[in-house]
Amino acid sequence: MRMLFGTLLAGVLALGGEQTASAQDLPVKTVRIVVPGGAGGGADTATRLFATALENAAGIQAIVTNQTAGGGVVATQSLHTARPDGATLMVAHAKLHTQEIGGNTELGYGDLTPLGTISEINTAYVARADAPYSTLEELIAYTGEHPDEVVMATQASGTSQVMGNALNAATGGKLRLVDFGSTSKRLPALIGNQAQVSMIPTGIVQQYVDSGDLKALAVINDRSDPALPEVPTAKSQGIEISFPLVVTLYGPPGMSEEVVSAYERAIAKVQDDPAFRDAIIKIGQNPVSMTPEETRAFLEREFEFVKMMTGK
């Protein structure tokens, strides 16, 4: 992973030298971007690529820090109390919604300033390699004949619960959803046959497909995934489920229009950088570019979907 990241970083840096001369008008010279999760995860890797590209595009220093306390809740609280001058930012995806809806925090996207988007992390519905179904349609047909037999491994109050509830609704409630925790716990549950189906980030699915432990049933998005280009989407199989984890950039509340606009221009320049876009694709993610207004509208729709799928 370190070698891969170094190669991708070099690619971003190669193009950056041409961009620094036309630096954007960000109001600060140093930006700290907080990742509410551990180093090496999908959001962390995308954020570090973005930070390097932002340095090149805007002529500033961007420092990425990981803050895992409280499952990311502490990071949100820290951003909420930060000065609105643009010196402190945070990335998050739909877990921010599940934490608020689940009662882990009173803070949500509406308490922060959405600035734009970086990328989307896809997840796939996966099953044990020996499962008697290889598509979502076959899984749904199987659960119709064997109700409550198939165990789906999820994480309570997490984004995987949203995806699990969505698929369970498509089966008519015939799956058994069991809380196994994070991806690191769900994978052994699948391989050990404690569960038969789960949701795993596409960036790590292929190695388990190659090892003969798992098979991918569908990508949970309405477009294909660069890490699993041969795996059909749920929507292409007639199942209206699309829930990519969009890595969103937030600032503190109370940011001025001038600061937000400056970041909008800088983010757009990063997203227009072919080296950055290629680097995002190489880590198995899709680049996603939204303006602050588009981001807020997207978050409103995403939040309502999460509420509906969690019965809140």
Helices and strands as residue ranges (DSSP letters): H 2-16, G 20-22, E 30-35, H 42-58, E 61-66, G 69-72, H 73-80, E 88-92, H 95-101, G 109-111, E 113-121, E 123-128, H 136-145, E 151-154, H 159-170, E 176-179, H 183-191, E 197-201, H 202-210, E 214-219, G 235-237, E 245-251, H 257-271, H 274-282, E 286-287, H 292-310
